[in-house]
Amino acid sequence: MCGICGIFDSSGQPINRQTLARMNAVIRHRGPDGEGELVDGEAGLGHRRLSIIDVGGGAQPIGNEDGRVQVVFNG
């Protein structure tokens, strides 16, 4: 099963990338086959991937056509 983590800070302070990376590392057992992180303003998203189906694709976070919207999910 994949793993998802995130940080949201409404105080306006930038997200600490090291904190997000540590959070993502803690859930490595949930998805040892890949990882991704995105920090944008007040939000940071992390994802760990377990490749069972679509082994060649599925890297996350995934963005829309122009990259303005990003998402992590476990489908």
Residue pairs with C-beta under 8 A, 6 or more apart in sequence:
1 30
1 31
1 50
1 74
2 30
2 31
2 47
2 48
2 49
2 50
2 74
3 24
3 27
3 28
3 29
3 30
3 31
3 47
3 48
3 74
4 45
4 46
4 47
4 48
4 72
4 73
4 74
5 20
5 23
5 24
5 26
5 27
5 45
5 46
5 47
6 20
6 43
6 44
6 45
6 46
6 72
7 15
7 16
7 19
7 20
7 23
7 43
7 44
8 42
8 43
8 44
9 15
9 42
10 42
12 42
14 39
14 41
15 39
15 41
15 42
15 43
15 44
17 37
17 39
17 44
19 44
20 37
20 39
20 44
20 45
20 46
21 37
21 46
23 46
24 35
24 37
24 46
24 47
24 48
27 46
27 48
28 35
28 48
30 48
30 50
31 47
31 48
31 49
31 50
32 48
32 50
33 49
33 50
33 51
33 55
34 48
34 49
34 51
34 58
34 59
34 60
35 46
35 47
35 48
35 49
36 46
36 47
36 49
36 59
36 60
36 61
36 72
37 44
37 45
37 46
37 47
37 61
38 44
38 45
38 61
38 70
38 72
40 70
45 61
45 70
45 71
45 72
46 72
47 60
47 61
47 72
49 58
49 59
49 60
51 58
60 71
60 72
60 73
61 70
61 71
61 72
62 70
62 71
62 72
62 73
63 69
63 70
63 71
